[in-house]
Amino acid sequence: MTEQIDVLIVGGGQAGLAASYRLAQAGVSHPVVDASAKVGDSWRHRYHSLTLFTPRRLSSLPGLPLYGDPEAYAGRLEFADYLQSYAETNRLPLMSGTRVVRLECDNAGAFVAELGNGATVRSQAVLVCTGGFQQAIIPEVASRFGSNVAQLTVSTYRSPQSIGTGPVLVVGDGASGRDIAVELAATHDVLLATGKPRRLFPQRVLGISTWMLMDRVGLLSVSSRSPIGRIMMATDPFPDRGRSLAALRGQGVNIRSRLVDASDRTAIFADGSRADVASVIWAVGYRNDDSWIEVPAGKPGLQFLGRPWQRNRASALILGADRDSKVVVKNLLQHLDQP
């Protein structure tokens, strides 16, 4: 069975829902295919202490505010429920529990998506909204730890209760790595292997959210090609919510240099120091999985939304899903008007 529609949206997270809202307003037929069983599950299944990167004031999708203290940060379950409510309130055309396994073009130039349930969808355009956190990166050094060392990623870690006894090594000192290290320090001996130099900015300046100030002066709108954008990409600054290295040390986290090697239970660091560990949590980033896309690069009608630095600093934030969806949907509507 092949269904014919205008636009196929792949991914039902915040980016896919924002785009669906705008396409629905334009009267464009567009199923939203999402592999999760329930809207918001990508947030529900992440580590339990996770909160949004930006305050509620900057974390709403078009047409429905995220209620609560506008200067505070929503937790993962709150935001997951918000996404579910958003989809239900706007009656968005979700196909949950369905995965696109292959996307290609037919001889007429239309997009043909093969779904995991055996059905196919033929469309004039495709919007990929699978996000920027698809496959957690596990470095090659992981293979040199022994089989008696438990290894997890930010995607598979849930809470301290999911970690066995013994020292825990968190590799990667980005926002998630630091969050997890602090959380584990209450119950375990924790080592944090750092990486490139990080810059943290204060949560508030003169009582005003730093995110709001950054937005007002245009820092969230800079592109990766601009001088400021290149600096921001290199330093990857994030808010200091008690997450400086000094604050982490004060909470019992053992700060180490970059992890360079391993042997059985021994972690070896760039400064030559070593430590025995029982568990390792990899927090070194993510990579995209576009292996299912068998369409030539630059194919008209194929658009992406919600990827880091796709248009600017905000692109992978909730704020970016709202703003970037305006531009992407406008491009899609222009494509649909083409003969």
C-alpha positions, 0 to 999 in steps of 0.5 A: 500500500502506498500513500500519496501526501505533500510532505513527510515529516520524519521524527516527532520530537520538538522540531517535528511537532513545530513544523507539523503545527506550521504545515497544518496551518498552511493546509498541507498534508503531512504525516509525522512518522516517529519511532517512539511508542509515545510522543515525548518518549525521547525525553522520558528515556533519558537520565532522570535528573535531566533538565532543559538547557534553556529556561521555560521562557525560551522553551515553548513551541508555536501556539502553546506556552510551556507553563510554570516559572518562566525563569526556571528549567523544566525537567525531562518528564515535564517537557515530555508531557508538554510535547504530548499535550502539544500534539494532542491539543493541535491534533497533529497527524502522528504515526507513533511506533513507526520507523522510516527504514529507507528513503529514496526517489522514484523515476518521477523524482518523488520521494518514496519512504519505506516504513518498518511496517511494510507500508510506503509513503510517496511525497513531494517533499521530506523534512528530517527532524530526527534531532542532533542526539541520535547515536552516542559516540563510543571512542575506540579506547572503550575496547581496551577496557576489560569485560568486567568494566560496565560501560554506558553512554549518556543515552543508556545511563538513567540514575545512580541506582543503575550503576554498580558498586565501585569507582565510576569514570565519566568521560566528557565534561560537557553539560551532560557529563558534568550533570551525571558526575555531580549526581553520581558523586553522592553515591559513588567515587567519581572521576571526570575525564575532561576534554577541550577547554570549556567556557561557562557563563553565569545563569543570570546577570543583574537578575536577568537570565543570561539566555535572554540577554544572549537572545536580545543581543543576537548571540543565539542568532549567529551562524557557524560561519560568522567570526563569533559563531566560530568562537562559540562552536569552538568553546561550546559555552553552557550555563554554570548551574553549579557546574564549574570544575571548582564546584565539581571538586567541592562536591567530591568529583575527582577531575582528571585530564583527557582519557588516552588509554585503558587496560582492563580496569585501569584508565590512563590519562593524558598526564600519565596518571592512572585509576582503577574503575568499575564503570565508565559512562561515555559523554563525548557527544553524538553522531547523526545516523542518516544511513537510511537516506538514499537520496542525492545530497542537495535534492530539492524538497529534502529539508532538515530541522533541529540539528546543531548549528544548522542555521545558528546557535539556537538551531538545536534548542527548543527555541530553534525548533520554533524559529527555524521551523518558520524558515524551513516550512516557508522553503517547503511551501515554495517547493510545493508550488513548483511545477 
